């Protein structure tokens, strides 16, 4: 699905609000990943995803920068109390 979304986006260059629970998918597809706190919902982290386009999802996931970005988002989520 990620490849298809990237293909459609590259054709139309529209702004998209994409909601997902999959951090790797968010980093792969997005220019910005925003993590919200639990109630009341506030922006906890806003990560600018500075990765070149077009993006190959398979190759991207092998890169060290991709791992750094996903770890940054996971670190913000790890701070939530369950």
MMTF fields as JSON, N, C-alpha, C and O atoms, coordinates in Angstrom:
{
  "mmtfVersion": "1.0.0",
  "mmtfProducer": "UNKNOWN",
  "numBonds": 327,
  "numAtoms": 328,
  "numGroups": 82,
  "numChains": 1,
  "numModels": 1,
  "chainsPerModel": [1],
  "groupsPerChain": [82],
  "chainIdList": ["A"],
  "bondAtomList": [4, 2, 8, 6, 12, 10, 16, 14, 20, 18, 24, 22, 28, 26, 32, 30, 36, 34, 40, 38, 44, 42, 48, 46, 52, 50, 56, 54, 60, 58, 64, 62, 68, 66, 72, 70, 76, 74, 80, 78, 84, 82, 88, 86, 92, 90, 96, 94, 100, 98, 104, 102, 108, 106, 112, 110, 116, 114, 120, 118, 124, 122, 128, 126, 132, 130, 136, 134, 140, 138, 144, 142, 148, 146, 152, 150, 156, 154, 160, 158, 164, 162, 168, 166, 172, 170, 176, 174, 180, 178, 184, 182, 188, 186, 192, 190, 196, 194, 200, 198, 204, 202, 208, 206, 212, 210, 216, 214, 220, 218, 224, 222, 228, 226, 232, 230, 236, 234, 240, 238, 244, 242, 248, 246, 252, 250, 256, 254, 260, 258, 264, 262, 268, 266, 272, 270, 276, 274, 280, 278, 284, 282, 288, 286, 292, 290, 296, 294, 300, 298, 304, 302, 308, 306, 312, 310, 316, 314, 320, 318, 324, 322],
  "bondOrderList": [1, 1, 1, 1, 1, 1, 1, 1, 1, 1, 1, 1, 1, 1, 1, 1, 1, 1, 1, 1, 1, 1, 1, 1, 1, 1, 1, 1, 1, 1, 1, 1, 1, 1, 1, 1, 1, 1, 1, 1, 1, 1, 1, 1, 1, 1, 1, 1, 1, 1, 1, 1, 1, 1, 1, 1, 1, 1, 1, 1, 1, 1, 1, 1, 1, 1, 1, 1, 1, 1, 1, 1, 1, 1, 1, 1, 1, 1, 1, 1, 1],
  "groupList": [{"groupName": "UNK", "atomNameList": ["N", "CA", "C", "O"], "elementList": ["N", "C", "C", "O"], "formalChargeList": [0, 0, 0, 0], "bondAtomList": [1, 0, 2, 1, 3, 2], "bondOrderList": [1, 1, 2], "singleLetterCode": "X", "chemCompType": "L-PEPTIDE LINKING"}],
  "groupTypeList": [0, 0, 0, 0, 0, 0, 0, 0, 0, 0, 0, 0, 0, 0, 0, 0, 0, 0, 0, 0, 0, 0, 0, 0, 0, 0, 0, 0, 0, 0, 0, 0, 0, 0, 0, 0, 0, 0, 0, 0, 0, 0, 0, 0, 0, 0, 0, 0, 0, 0, 0, 0, 0, 0, 0, 0, 0, 0, 0, 0, 0, 0, 0, 0, 0, 0, 0, 0, 0, 0, 0, 0, 0, 0, 0, 0, 0, 0, 0, 0, 0, 0],
  "groupIdList": [1, 2, 3, 4, 5, 6, 7, 8, 9, 10, 11, 12, 13, 14, 15, 16, 17, 18, 19, 20, 21, 22, 23, 24, 25, 26, 27, 28, 29, 30, 31, 32, 33, 34, 35, 36, 37, 38, 39, 40, 41, 42, 43, 44, 45, 46, 47, 48, 49, 50, 51, 52, 53, 54, 55, 56, 57, 58, 59, 60, 61, 62, 63, 64, 65, 66, 67, 68, 69, 70, 71, 72, 73, 74, 75, 76, 77, 78, 79, 80, 81, 82],
  "secStructList": [7, 2, 2, 2, 2, 2, 2, 2, 2, 2, 2, 2, 7, 7, 7, 7, 7, 7, 7, 7, 1, 7, 2, 2, 2, 2, 2, 2, 2, 7, 1, 3, 3, 3, 3, 3, 7, 1, 1, 1, 7, 7, 3, 3, 3, 3, 3, 3, 7, 7, 7, 7, 1, 1, 7, 7, 2, 2, 2, 2, 6, 6, 1, 2, 2, 2, 2, 2, 2, 2, 2, 2, 2, 2, 2, 2, 2, 2, 6, 1, 7, 7],
  "xCoordList": [0.824, 0.0, 0.87, 0.522, 1.992, 2.868, 3.361, 3.389, 3.752, 4.216, 3.107, 3.353, 1.891, 0.765, 0.486, 0.247, 0.516, 0.304, 1.397, 1.113, 2.637, 3.734, 3.557, 3.84, 3.091, 2.868, 1.771, 1.933, 0.663, -0.45, -0.011, -0.31, 0.691, 1.147, 2.083, 1.989, 2.985, 3.94, 3.24, 3.736, 2.109, 1.35, 0.599, 0.517, 0.053, -0.854, -0.265, -0.756, 0.759, 1.421, 0.448, 0.654, -0.587, -1.578, -1.133, -0.351, -1.628, -1.397, -2.305, -3.468, -1.754, -2.498, -2.287, -1.163, -3.356, -3.263, -3.466, -4.546, -2.426, -2.425, -2.297, -1.338, -3.238, -3.22, -2.883, -3.533, -1.864, -1.46, -0.866, -0.405, -0.884, -0.218, 1.104, 1.804, 1.443, 2.653, 3.74, 3.696, 4.705, 5.733, 6.588, 6.889, 6.98, 7.79, 7.037, 7.617, 5.758, 4.936, 4.855, 4.945, 4.688, 4.6, 5.881, 5.825, 7.027, 8.306, 8.532, 9.057, 8.142, 8.314, 7.5, 7.988, 6.265, 5.34, 5.322, 4.89, 5.777, 5.499, 6.663, 7.821, 6.316, 7.304, 7.42, 8.398, 6.422, 6.391, 5.602, 4.541, 6.124, 5.412, 5.125, 6.031, 3.863, 3.447, 2.939, 2.072, 3.491, 3.069, 2.258, 2.701, 1.062, 0.195, 0.272, 0.505, 0.071, -0.011, -1.389, -2.29, -1.526, -2.859, -3.669, -3.184, -4.865, -5.795, -5.182, -4.563, -5.337, -5.859, -4.81, -3.616, -5.252, -4.342, -3.58, -4.17, -2.285, -1.407, -0.255, 0.09, 0.324, 1.473, 2.64, 3.084, 3.123, 4.243, 5.566, 6.611, 5.497, 6.704, 6.3, 5.313, 7.065, 6.862, 8.215, 9.134, 8.326, 9.591, 9.522, 8.644, 10.448, 10.553, 11.303, 12.455, 10.662, 11.262, 12.0, 11.416, 13.281, 14.101, 14.761, 15.946, 13.972, 14.459, 14.116, 13.043, 15.034, 14.84, 13.645, 13.307, 13.021, 11.968, 12.478, 13.251, 12.073, 11.133, 11.773, 12.994, 10.929, 11.391, 11.058, 9.938, 12.057, 11.848, 11.674, 12.64, 10.465, 10.214, 11.151, 11.538, 11.519, 12.392, 13.804, 14.379, 14.362, 15.716, 15.773, 16.74, 14.748, 14.713, 14.812, 15.523, 14.112, 14.081, 15.416, 15.601, 16.34, 17.686, 18.642, 19.754, 18.221, 19.133, 19.245, 18.305, 20.407, 20.625, 19.769, 19.306, 19.552, 18.718, 17.279, 16.636, 16.772, 15.425, 15.329, 14.361, 16.325, 16.336, 16.39, 15.702, 17.187, 17.263, 15.9, 15.484, 15.215, 13.909, 12.862, 12.092, 12.828, 11.843, 12.15, 11.23, 13.421, 13.787, 13.407, 13.021, 13.512, 13.113, 11.614, 11.203, 10.809, 9.363, 9.06, 8.247, 9.703, 9.493, 9.852, 9.15, 10.937, 11.348, 10.26, 10.009, 9.618, 8.519, 7.351, 6.72, 7.058, 5.952, 6.271, 5.378, 7.539, 7.944, 7.734, 7.677, 7.618, 7.432, 5.993, 5.716, 5.064, 3.661, 3.496, 4.109, 2.669, 2.322, 1.13, 0.17, 1.189, 0.063, -0.885, -1.893],
  "yCoordList": [-1.189, 0.0, 1.255, 2.256, 1.199, 2.355, 2.8, 3.994, 1.836, 2.181, 2.859, 3.827, 2.347, 2.923, 4.357, 5.239, 4.589, 5.949, 6.899, 8.038, 6.434, 7.266, 7.575, 8.688, 6.598, 6.801, 7.842, 8.751, 7.701, 8.646, 10.042, 11.022, 10.137, 11.441, 12.104, 13.307, 11.317, 11.906, 12.464, 13.4, 11.902, 12.4, 13.688, 14.58, 13.789, 14.887, 15.927, 17.055, 15.584, 16.488, 17.226, 18.398, 16.552, 17.154, 16.997, 16.103, 17.86, 17.705, 16.598, 16.5, 15.76, 14.613, 14.513, 14.648, 14.277, 13.95, 12.449, 11.939, 11.748, 10.294, 9.854, 10.23, 9.072, 8.598, 7.115, 6.324, 6.746, 5.347, 5.052, 5.954, 3.787, 3.333, 2.646, 2.177, 2.585, 1.926, 2.987, 3.767, 3.009, 4.046, 3.979, 5.015, 2.789, 2.668, 3.179, 3.837, 2.877, 3.372, 4.9, 5.555, 5.456, 6.912, 7.585, 8.574, 7.061, 7.651, 7.478, 8.377, 6.337, 6.075, 7.027, 7.514, 7.295, 8.042, 9.546, 10.306, 9.986, 11.359, 12.321, 11.922, 13.599, 14.669, 15.138, 15.786, 14.809, 15.171, 14.104, 13.674, 13.678, 12.729, 13.446, 13.97, 13.464, 14.134, 13.088, 12.279, 13.114, 12.212, 13.033, 14.081, 12.541, 13.215, 12.527, 11.321, 13.311, 12.756, 12.14, 12.318, 11.413, 10.925, 12.102, 13.233, 11.858, 12.924, 13.869, 13.416, 15.132, 15.772, 15.706, 15.862, 15.479, 15.322, 16.596, 17.615, 16.528, 17.65, 17.112, 15.933, 17.988, 17.576, 17.323, 18.218, 16.098, 15.713, 15.796, 16.117, 15.501, 15.496, 15.761, 15.214, 16.596, 16.857, 16.642, 17.445, 15.558, 15.2, 15.536, 15.054, 16.36, 16.665, 15.515, 15.246, 14.842, 13.688, 14.184, 14.322, 14.444, 14.974, 13.816, 13.533, 13.162, 12.073, 12.423, 12.954, 12.121, 12.475, 11.754, 10.634, 12.424, 11.817, 11.758, 12.625, 10.773, 9.708, 8.721, 8.571, 8.056, 7.103, 5.676, 5.366, 4.828, 3.395, 2.803, 2.743, 2.362, 1.882, 0.769, 0.73, -0.131, -1.248, -0.743, -1.061, 0.034, 0.566, 1.519, 1.51, 2.335, 3.314, 2.644, 3.128, 1.545, 0.87, 0.25, -0.17, 0.188, -0.318, 0.793, 0.511, 2.045, 3.163, 3.49, 3.289, 3.993, 4.361, 5.562, 5.641, 6.497, 7.676, 7.258, 7.812, 6.291, 5.771, 5.189, 5.446, 4.414, 3.826, 4.914, 4.811, 5.945, 7.059, 7.725, 8.008, 7.973, 8.637, 7.766, 8.26, 6.484, 5.611, 5.476, 5.424, 5.419, 5.337, 6.612, 6.552, 7.754, 9.023, 9.012, 9.45, 8.521, 8.44, 7.423, 7.693, 6.252, 5.245, 5.798, 5.529, 6.569, 7.135, 8.036, 8.016, 8.818, 9.683, 8.841, 9.181, 7.751, 6.879, 6.115, 5.841, 5.769, 5.035, 5.844, 5.276, 7.161, 8.017, 8.029, 8.565, 7.44, 7.398, 6.432, 5.365, 6.817, 5.911, 5.082, 5.605, 3.792, 2.911, 2.793, 2.092],
  "zCoordList": [0.0, 0.0, 0.0, -0.626, 0.697, 0.766, -0.595, -0.894, -1.424, -2.778, -3.576, -4.296, -3.447, -4.181, -3.72, -4.545, -2.409, -1.899, -2.385, -2.756, -2.382, -2.883, -4.369, -4.809, -5.137, -6.567, -6.803, -7.617, -6.09, -6.238, -5.812, -6.494, -4.694, -4.207, -5.221, -5.462, -5.815, -6.761, -7.999, -8.625, -8.346, -9.498, -9.187, -10.032, -7.984, -7.661, -6.708, -6.665, -5.956, -5.007, -4.092, -3.776, -3.676, -2.777, -1.33, -1.006, -0.472, 0.964, 1.475, 1.084, 2.358, 2.865, 4.366, 4.851, 5.096, 6.515, 6.609, 6.309, 7.026, 7.053, 8.5, 9.174, 8.986, 10.368, 10.36, 9.676, 11.122, 11.192, 12.56, 13.259, 12.929, 14.144, 13.808, 14.705, 12.539, 12.065, 11.874, 10.922, 12.78, 12.769, 11.508, 10.914, 11.092, 9.883, 8.659, 7.797, 8.588, 7.487, 7.521, 6.482, 8.705, 8.847, 8.369, 7.638, 8.773, 8.371, 6.867, 6.21, 6.331, 4.906, 4.043, 3.023, 4.445, 3.599, 3.851, 2.984, 5.007, 5.446, 5.274, 5.149, 5.274, 5.374, 6.818, 7.192, 7.623, 9.036, 9.788, 9.335, 10.938, 11.8, 13.109, 13.755, 13.489, 14.717, 15.695, 15.364, 16.904, 17.976, 18.966, 19.434, 19.279, 20.237, 21.59, 21.674, 22.654, 24.002, 24.191, 23.371, 25.292, 25.633, 26.16, 26.162, 26.594, 27.004, 28.023, 28.986, 27.839, 26.633, 25.529, 25.787, 24.321, 23.186, 22.872, 22.513, 23.008, 22.687, 21.837, 21.91, 21.04, 20.242, 21.184, 21.903, 21.166, 22.015, 21.245, 21.81, 19.957, 19.135, 17.691, 17.201, 17.023, 15.598, 14.924, 15.087, 14.17, 13.535, 12.05, 11.335, 11.599, 10.178, 9.512, 9.852, 8.575, 7.905, 6.664, 5.589, 6.832, 5.74, 5.001, 5.18, 4.175, 3.338, 1.89, 1.605, 0.994, -0.413, -1.015, -0.631, -1.959, -2.772, -4.202, -4.61, -4.961, -4.613, -3.65, -3.607, -2.883, -1.874, -2.285, -2.689, -2.171, -2.368, -0.978, -0.219, -0.621, 0.743, 1.198, 2.366, 0.299, 0.685, 0.967, 2.008, 0.055, 0.243, 1.426, 2.189, 1.581, 2.665, 4.024, 4.904, 4.201, 5.503, 5.882, 7.025, 4.946, 5.234, 5.666, 6.114, 5.537, 5.793, 7.28, 8.049, 7.663, 9.064, 9.456, 10.593, 8.533, 8.838, 9.118, 10.01, 8.371, 8.603, 10.018, 10.734, 10.41, 11.764, 12.829, 13.845, 12.618, 13.576, 13.756, 14.879, 12.65, 12.714, 13.405, 14.228, 13.079, 13.731, 15.22, 16.037, 15.581, 16.998, 17.744, 18.912, 17.091, 17.709, 18.024, 19.098, 17.105, 17.337, 18.429, 19.313, 18.382, 19.435, 20.812, 21.787, 20.901, 22.192, 22.761, 23.966, 21.916, 22.381, 22.872, 23.873, 22.181, 22.592, 23.868, 24.669, 24.062, 25.265, 26.535, 27.626, 26.409, 27.583, 28.078, 29.15, 27.305, 27.732, 28.889, 28.918, 29.832, 30.925, 30.503, 29.937, 30.778, 30.444, 31.606, 31.511]
}
